[in-house]
Amino acid sequence: MITQEILKSIIIEGQEILSDITAIPREAELEPNARYVFVGIRQSGKSYMQYLQAKRLIREGHSVKEMVFINFDDERLLNFTVDDFNTILTTYSSMYEYKPILFLDEIQNISGWEHFARRLANQKYLAYVTGSNAKMLSKDISTILGSRYLEQHVFPYSLREYLFAKGIEVPADWMYGSTRGLVERNLEGYFFWGGFPELNLFVNKRRWLNDLYEKILLGDIIQRNKIKNETALRLTIKRLAENIKTPTSFNRLAGIVKASGCPITPTSTADYISHCIDACMLFPLENWASKFAERATVRKHYFIDNGLLNIFLSDSETSLLENLCAATLYKKGISDDNYKPYFYNKEVEIDFYLPNVKKGIQACYSVKDADTLDREVRALTIFHRLYGLEEAEIVTYSEETVIESAGLSIKVTPLAKWLLTLG
């Protein structure tokens, strides 16, 4: 049972946080008077989305005393259950006469939260909830919430947001001005360590990322899913990271883990990967060449942020480039079907195919080597002959040119330009 005294302390502390916080703007455009469910990996900036909404409401004349900000990761709420939700409202009404605006952070920790969220909407409360589990956007929960909340995915910074957080604004003509040097110098940090907003505050980035990974692994995956074989789970994720560029079936991945001396079944492997996807750490891409029934069994799995992938790798440049391209297309594809990515693996290998716009993309750290360039160009040319491409592109770390091959114009684009053009 959570007492009113505990909740009073938390409510007042939350108001102090909302008063003092300096919130860095994000690229997402939010409806001013809508309720939201923000979902994304831990530390991606979901709380900041709430802070931004709170700051906007304060600018519009609302008092911070109208606001209830509660983080359900707070250890004082370890015994909180769905039956305690109403105590939040009764405690607040004993303190103030306002109708509260509610900011409920990491609410997925409380089973049955969606029923309280629906009641808030039915009673015309303005509410914003966040969670670190993709199941919060499942059909079952969406059915309970109806159309009362808008769904918003929250990801770590894009390159543009990362630069802005460092005080670098990127004008439209940045490729031709003094900003270009700043962009290219700062790309390295983003490329290797990713875009988690809080990471900018730390010098030892690997240590911070390792700590975050452990929190996700232990709290969002092992504890939530009651996983008993922690060693098998850790090895599954490690081997997946080491094979990030390779389409992998659950049978093959289970075999790789077994070879490391840890018995595991393909079923357990599939479950572990599913749990990592639910925790918003991984996301899958399907093979466009596969039959529909096979698309869920042989997929590529990428990390939502380069920093988390990089803690598993030593010689990492080629894997990180492909992962960053995959994550950028995946994020873009959620809101724009033209960018929904697949890979293609049959007659040739194409890293990313966007079927709605007939665009093929290869991710290659460098094409200075003639054999490497020939391999990438040849794959795109064969695919164009088979299916017809409207656009073809090779994303490299720093090289730029245009190649004409068999009637196909292939752009070679440096990563920074590609990222900033895409979003």
FIROKOL-770467 format. One line per field, with one value per residue (C-alpha): x, y, z; residue in three letters. Coordinates in pm, whole numbers, plus 50000, padded with zeros to 5 digits. Example, Ala and Ser with C-alpha at 12.3 -4.5 7.8 and 13.67 -1.06 7.14 Angstrom:
BEGIN
u <- (51230;51367)
v <- (49550;49894)
w <- (50780;50714)
code <- (ala;ser)
REM end
This chain:
BEGIN
u <- (50000;50141;50067;49957;50264;50496;50294;50290;50669;50693;50442;50630;50966;50822;50703;51053;51198;50956;51034;51412;51473;51624;51471;51652;51401;51349;51253;50914;50617;50354;49990;49947;49631;49663;49735;50041;50195;50572;50756;51126;51443;51560;51745;51619;51454;51097;51102;51232;50927;50719;50936;50885;50510;50525;50735;50490;50196;50377;50446;50076;49988;49950;50097;50352;50132;49879;50129;50191;50517;50579;50857;50760;51128;51133;51225;50960;50702;50833;50509;50284;49996;49713;49493;49717;49660;49352;49553;49751;49434;49305;49645;49670;49316;49411;49694;49549;49220;49337;49247;49591;49787;49958;50305;50351;50701;50797;50439;50486;50622;50264;50049;49710;49824;49626;49293;49387;49511;49178;48989;49199;49103;48737;48738;48902;49239;49535;49791;50126;50265;50599;50733;51031;50841;50712;50416;50271;50185;50033;49691;49546;49652;49558;49212;49175;49299;49092;49173;49219;49601;49842;50138;50486;50805;51104;51454;51804;51919;51942;52268;52095;51967;52307;52476;52214;52271;52638;52545;52584;52293;52302;52188;52059;52387;52612;52811;52949;53016;53223;52972;53095;53413;53217;52976;53251;53454;53153;53029;53290;53150;52796;52910;53095;52900;52548;52286;52162;52102;52258;52574;52701;52756;53009;53374;53386;53116;53183;53130;52801;52680;52778;52582;52279;52301;52306;52001;51811;51923;51850;51542;51365;51450;51553;51334;51030;51033;51153;51449;51645;51935;52108;52427;52244;52069;52396;52566;52271;52292;52673;52673;52394;52602;52905;52695;52500;52539;52430;52073;52029;51773;51692;51837;52165;52196;52122;52400;52645;52560;52591;52937;53034;52953;52605;52319;52014;51716;51599;51275;51462;51670;51354;51211;51527;51533;51162;51226;51509;51276;51009;51271;51326;51694;51676;51462;51428;51441;51285;51417;51211;51301;51151;50805;50568;50568;50948;50999;50968;51222;51528;51583;51853;51850;52003;52058;51850;52165;52527;52660;52500;52628;52979;53030;53034;53273;53644;53692;53363;53353;53173;52917;52849;52795;52538;52370;52340;52191;51945;51838;51793;51575;51378;51297;51204;50992;50769;50617;50673;50603;50826;51124;51018;51334;51390;51707;51740;51926;51875;52050;52255;52280;52132;52168;51846;51561;51276;51011;50761;51011;51222;51543;51842;52103;52439;52626;53002;53256;53485;53484;53843;53937;53852;53727;53499;53354;53302;53119;52877;52811;52765;52504;52299;52329;52209;51920;51827;51825;51598;51350;51417;51545;51439;51731;52055;52296;52609;52650;53015;53177;53332;53346;53124;53086;52841;52892;52716;52675;52458;52211;52195;52315;52456;52519;52806;52710;52908;52737;52691;52522;52301;52194;52122;51931;51717;51638)
v <- (50000;50336;50608;50962;51095;50918;51043;51401;51399;51257;51509;51806;51671;51622;51983;52097;51891;52040;52392;52356;52135;52279;52074;52049;52053;51735;51706;51544;51772;51709;51808;52074;51939;51566;51289;51082;50742;50781;50452;50387;50238;50359;50692;50778;51098;50997;51196;51496;51472;51508;51798;51972;51939;52068;52370;52446;52433;52663;52911;52903;53009;52685;52663;52394;52316;52174;51906;51559;51404;51051;50815;50456;50355;50538;50281;50429;50288;49931;49799;50017;49826;49920;49966;50255;50468;50632;50730;50963;51156;51163;51270;51551;51671;51695;51932;52153;52260;52226;51944;51784;51733;51396;51292;50922;50796;50428;50329;49985;49873;49865;49584;49711;50073;50103;50083;50379;50570;50510;50633;50950;51018;50941;51190;51454;51465;51571;51294;51184;50836;50680;50328;50122;49830;49808;49602;49931;49988;49642;49590;49479;49795;50018;49864;49946;50303;50351;50677;50862;50877;50938;50703;50849;50648;50812;50729;50845;51160;51184;51337;51674;51660;51540;51838;52080;51949;52039;52390;52329;52433;52292;52530;52405;52493;52340;52139;52463;52666;52664;52432;52142;52102;52106;51842;51613;51643;51564;51278;51043;51066;51004;50719;50526;50615;50682;50938;50880;51238;51194;51039;51386;51459;51178;51140;50760;50677;50306;50274;50468;50251;49933;50049;50128;49790;49614;49808;49717;49355;49298;49517;49527;49180;48931;49045;49134;48804;48586;48453;48185;48122;48460;48322;48200;48534;48729;48504;48532;48911;48908;48667;48863;49181;49007;48890;49213;49223;48864;48733;48491;48221;48119;47774;47922;48161;47881;47681;47970;48003;47628;47639;47875;47601;47711;47477;47661;47574;47773;47840;48001;48200;48332;48423;48609;48814;48890;49018;49240;49383;49445;49634;49855;49756;49559;49580;49332;49376;49118;48975;49119;48811;48568;48423;48587;48283;48285;48653;48616;48333;48458;48825;49076;49223;49562;49771;50087;50283;50248;50298;49978;49779;49921;49785;49433;49501;49557;49612;49793;50046;49841;49701;50040;50204;49946;49952;50332;50327;50056;50241;50569;50407;50215;50533;50717;50426;50431;50762;50737;50409;50520;50463;50127;49917;49555;49377;49157;48828;48596;48643;48924;49095;49443;49595;49799;49806;50057;49891;50179;50407;50135;50248;50025;50126;49969;50056;50040;50216;50290;50221;50331;49970;49883;49532;49665;49930;49673;49439;49708;49850;49503;49407;49721;49676;49315;49407;49691;49447;49209;49451;49802;50072;50434;50526;50358;50474;50364;50524;50556;50723;51014;50955;51115;51070;50946;50622;50529;50155;49973;50258;50304;50622;50533;50807;50754;50964;51048;50942;51290;51420;51111;51135;51507;51482;51197;51369)
w <- (50000;49895;50148;50073;50255;50011;49714;49846;49861;49510;49369;49519;49401;49052;49042;49137;48853;48600;48727;48709;48408;48090;47810;47477;47188;46986;46621;46686;46634;46900;46905;47176;47341;47284;47532;47443;47500;47451;47393;47341;47481;47821;47818;47468;47590;47672;47997;47801;47576;47890;48007;47673;47707;48064;47959;47679;47921;48164;47882;47802;48154;48348;48696;48775;49076;48830;48731;48870;48751;48880;48772;48846;48860;49196;49464;49693;49450;49436;49589;49373;49209;48979;49289;49401;49091;49234;49542;49316;49237;49595;49729;49476;49551;49921;49825;49548;49397;49035;48802;48764;48444;48478;48359;48437;48354;48297;48364;48206;48543;48673;48535;48422;48374;48051;48235;48456;48152;47981;48287;48294;47935;47995;48282;48059;48234;48022;48060;47915;47982;47890;47881;47770;47624;47269;47391;47513;47146;47099;46947;47283;47466;47173;47182;47552;47506;47191;47018;47344;47320;47035;47005;46973;46929;47096;46976;47072;46896;46520;46398;46361;46721;46844;46682;46814;47168;47119;47009;46636;46418;46067;45790;45456;45283;45550;45292;45148;45462;45778;45946;45736;45938;46265;46135;46011;46332;46550;46333;46479;46833;46709;46484;46755;47070;46944;47032;47386;47512;47856;47711;47615;47984;48031;47934;47979;47727;47713;48087;48069;47781;47964;48268;48050;47879;48216;48330;48015;48029;48397;48440;48106;47977;48248;48536;48327;48137;48425;48226;48411;48173;48185;48030;47720;47681;47707;47455;47215;47215;47184;46890;46723;46754;46605;46309;46266;45886;45829;45788;46075;46140;46495;46421;46299;46594;46839;46674;46709;47080;47131;46977;47259;47508;47614;47521;47383;47166;46861;47049;47338;47091;46927;47267;47373;47054;47092;47446;47319;47053;47319;47524;47215;47201;46876;46566;46276;45900;45668;45342;45056;44851;45102;45085;45332;45563;45582;45653;46031;46059;45867;45939;46012;46361;46429;46743;46780;46870;46757;47109;47237;46940;46974;47327;47175;46886;46835;46460;46426;46140;45873;46117;46273;45933;45828;46169;46166;45816;45921;46238;46050;45783;46046;46240;45921;45800;46107;45999;45622;45439;45151;45379;45525;45470;45378;45282;44975;44974;44682;44348;44502;44841;44879;45225;45209;44963;44981;44761;44766;44590;44426;44587;44663;44920;44998;45319;45270;45492;45196;44822;44761;44699;44338;44419;44692;44462;44185;44425;44546;44199;44051;44314;44248;43872;43883;44111;43874;43583;43775;43931;43807;44041;44040;44268;44374;44641;44823;45167;45273;45570;45380;45003;44740;44366;44102;43909;43584;43530;43277;43256;43632;43802;44146;44400;44643;44945;45262;45583;45735;45421;45400;45765;45757;45430;45560;45887)
code <- (met;ile;thr;gln;glu;ile;leu;lys;ser;ile;ile;ile;glu;gly;gln;glu;ile;leu;ser;asp;ile;thr;ala;ile;pro;arg;glu;ala;glu;leu;glu;pro;asn;ala;arg;tyr;val;phe;val;gly;ile;arg;gln;ser;gly;lys;ser;tyr;met;gln;tyr;leu;gln;ala;lys;arg;leu;ile;arg;glu;gly;his;ser;val;lys;glu;met;val;phe;ile;asn;phe;asp;asp;glu;arg;leu;leu;asn;phe;thr;val;asp;asp;phe;asn;thr;ile;leu;thr;thr;tyr;ser;ser;met;tyr;glu;tyr;lys;pro;ile;leu;phe;leu;asp;glu;ile;gln;asn;ile;ser;gly;trp;glu;his;phe;ala;arg;arg;leu;ala;asn;gln;lys;tyr;leu;ala;tyr;val;thr;gly;ser;asn;ala;lys;met;leu;ser;lys;asp;ile;ser;thr;ile;leu;gly;ser;arg;tyr;leu;glu;gln;his;val;phe;pro;tyr;ser;leu;arg;glu;tyr;leu;phe;ala;lys;gly;ile;glu;val;pro;ala;asp;trp;met;tyr;gly;ser;thr;arg;gly;leu;val;glu;arg;asn;leu;glu;gly;tyr;phe;phe;trp;gly;gly;phe;pro;glu;leu;asn;leu;phe;val;asn;lys;arg;arg;trp;leu;asn;asp;leu;tyr;glu;lys;ile;leu;leu;gly;asp;ile;ile;gln;arg;asn;lys;ile;lys;asn;glu;thr;ala;leu;arg;leu;thr;ile;lys;arg;leu;ala;glu;asn;ile;lys;thr;pro;thr;ser;phe;asn;arg;leu;ala;gly;ile;val;lys;ala;ser;gly;cys;pro;ile;thr;pro;thr;ser;thr;ala;asp;tyr;ile;ser;his;cys;ile;asp;ala;cys;met;leu;phe;pro;leu;glu;asn;trp;ala;ser;lys;phe;ala;glu;arg;ala;thr;val;arg;lys;his;tyr;phe;ile;asp;asn;gly;leu;leu;asn;ile;phe;leu;ser;asp;ser;glu;thr;ser;leu;leu;glu;asn;leu;cys;ala;ala;thr;leu;tyr;lys;lys;gly;ile;ser;asp;asp;asn;tyr;lys;pro;tyr;phe;tyr;asn;lys;glu;val;glu;ile;asp;phe;tyr;leu;pro;asn;val;lys;lys;gly;ile;gln;ala;cys;tyr;ser;val;lys;asp;ala;asp;thr;leu;asp;arg;glu;val;arg;ala;leu;thr;ile;phe;his;arg;leu;tyr;gly;leu;glu;glu;ala;glu;ile;val;thr;tyr;ser;glu;glu;thr;val;ile;glu;ser;ala;gly;leu;ser;ile;lys;val;thr;pro;leu;ala;lys;trp;leu;leu;thr;leu;gly)
REM end
